[in-house]
Amino acid sequence: MEKITRIGVSLEPDLLKKFDRLIEKKGYANRSKAVRDLIRKALVTETYEKGDKQVYGTITMVYDHHVGGVTDKLLRYQHDYRRNIMTTSHVHIDHKNCLEVVVVKGKAKSIKEMADKIASVRGVRHGELSITGLE
């Protein structure tokens, strides 16, 4: 087991109440676990912003496949970034809407670039990048 270092954190009472409600809602066993997760998330975000570290994640999109050219553009971008794509999953939501999840790995800058291109395609109703790292 890793050695644990204890620290103290000072919070305003109202902020602490809101934090306690949040961690209860999310099912955390204690404040320490919630704070550790927040710190890890901040560190991943910093890595993501620098763009030089290896990250893993998903690009989730919902799109209307009836919009002219949307499927072709999405496939072209996926082929352009094929070295970053681990796998994809495609679900037909209804007659015109599709949900697609692209599992990615690579330098944060490249992953963000791909996600931005995908989200900006006409016909994509929603595009979201979620990343994590091992550091």
C-alpha positions as CSV (number, residue, x, y, z in Angstrom):
1,M,0.0,0.0,0.0
2,E,1.2,3.5,-0.8
3,K,2.2,5.8,2.0
4,I,-0.5,8.4,2.7
5,T,0.3,12.0,3.7
6,R,-2.4,13.8,5.6
7,I,-3.1,17.5,4.8
8,G,-5.6,20.0,6.1
9,V,-8.0,22.0,4.0
10,S,-9.9,25.1,5.1
11,L,-13.3,25.7,3.5
12,E,-16.2,28.1,4.1
13,P,-19.1,26.3,5.8
14,D,-21.4,26.8,2.8
15,L,-18.9,25.4,0.4
16,L,-18.3,22.4,2.7
17,K,-22.1,21.7,2.8
18,K,-22.3,21.8,-1.0
19,F,-19.2,19.5,-1.3
20,D,-20.7,17.0,1.3
21,R,-24.0,16.9,-0.7
22,L,-22.0,16.3,-3.9
23,I,-19.9,13.5,-2.5
24,E,-22.9,11.9,-0.9
25,K,-24.8,12.1,-4.3
26,K,-21.8,10.5,-6.1
27,G,-21.4,7.8,-3.5
28,Y,-18.0,8.6,-2.1
29,A,-17.2,6.9,1.2
30,N,-15.3,9.9,2.5
31,R,-14.1,13.4,1.6
32,S,-10.5,12.2,1.1
33,K,-11.4,10.0,-1.8
34,A,-13.4,12.8,-3.4
35,V,-10.5,15.3,-3.0
36,R,-8.0,12.8,-4.4
37,D,-10.3,12.4,-7.5
38,L,-10.6,16.1,-7.9
39,I,-6.8,16.5,-7.8
40,R,-6.3,13.7,-10.3
41,K,-8.9,15.3,-12.6
42,A,-7.1,18.7,-12.4
43,L,-3.8,17.0,-13.2
44,V,-5.3,15.2,-16.2
45,T,-6.7,18.6,-17.4
46,E,-3.2,20.1,-17.1
47,T,-1.7,17.3,-19.1
48,Y,-4.4,17.7,-21.7
49,E,-3.8,21.4,-22.0
50,K,0.0,20.9,-22.4
51,G,-0.7,18.5,-25.2
52,D,2.6,16.6,-24.9
53,K,1.5,13.6,-22.7
54,Q,-0.1,10.3,-23.6
55,V,-3.8,10.3,-22.8
56,Y,-6.7,7.8,-23.3
57,G,-10.3,8.6,-23.7
58,T,-13.5,8.6,-25.6
59,I,-15.1,10.9,-28.2
60,T,-18.9,10.5,-27.9
61,M,-21.1,11.9,-30.6
62,V,-24.7,11.9,-31.6
63,Y,-25.4,12.8,-35.2
64,D,-28.2,12.9,-37.8
65,H,-27.0,10.6,-40.6
66,H,-29.5,12.2,-43.0
67,V,-27.5,15.4,-43.1
68,G,-25.6,15.5,-46.3
69,G,-22.0,14.3,-46.1
70,V,-21.9,13.8,-42.3
71,T,-21.0,10.1,-42.4
72,D,-18.3,10.7,-45.1
73,K,-16.7,13.5,-43.1
74,L,-16.8,11.5,-39.8
75,L,-15.2,8.5,-41.5
76,R,-12.6,10.7,-43.2
77,Y,-11.6,12.2,-39.8
78,Q,-11.4,8.8,-38.2
79,H,-9.2,7.5,-41.1
80,D,-7.0,10.7,-40.7
81,Y,-6.5,9.9,-37.0
82,R,-6.5,6.1,-37.3
83,R,-3.3,5.7,-35.3
84,N,-5.1,7.3,-32.4
85,I,-8.2,5.1,-32.6
86,M,-8.4,1.9,-30.5
87,T,-12.0,1.0,-31.4
88,T,-15.4,2.4,-32.2
89,S,-18.9,1.5,-31.3
90,H,-22.0,2.6,-33.4
91,V,-25.6,2.5,-32.2
92,H,-28.7,3.4,-34.3
93,I,-30.8,5.5,-31.9
94,D,-33.8,5.9,-34.2
95,H,-34.4,6.2,-38.0
96,K,-32.1,9.3,-38.4
97,N,-29.9,9.6,-35.3
98,C,-26.8,7.6,-34.5
99,L,-24.6,7.4,-31.4
100,E,-21.0,6.7,-31.9
101,V,-18.2,6.3,-29.3
102,V,-14.6,6.4,-30.5
103,V,-12.0,5.1,-28.0
104,V,-8.8,6.9,-28.4
105,K,-5.2,7.1,-27.3
106,G,-2.3,9.4,-28.1
107,K,-0.9,12.9,-27.5
108,A,-3.5,15.1,-25.9
109,K,-3.1,17.8,-28.5
110,S,-3.8,15.3,-31.4
111,I,-6.8,13.8,-29.5
112,K,-8.3,17.3,-28.8
113,E,-7.8,18.3,-32.5
114,M,-9.6,15.2,-33.6
115,A,-12.5,15.7,-31.2
116,D,-12.9,19.4,-32.2
117,K,-13.0,18.4,-35.9
118,I,-15.6,15.8,-35.2
119,A,-17.8,18.0,-33.1
120,S,-17.8,20.8,-35.7
121,V,-19.1,18.6,-38.5
122,R,-22.5,19.7,-39.7
123,G,-25.0,17.2,-38.6
124,V,-23.3,16.3,-35.3
125,R,-25.8,17.3,-32.6
126,H,-23.5,16.6,-29.7
127,G,-19.8,15.8,-29.5
128,E,-17.9,15.4,-26.2
129,L,-14.3,14.4,-25.4
130,S,-13.5,12.7,-22.1
131,I,-9.9,12.0,-21.4
132,T,-7.8,10.4,-18.7
133,G,-4.1,9.6,-18.2
134,L,-2.0,7.3,-16.2
135,E,0.1,10.1,-14.6
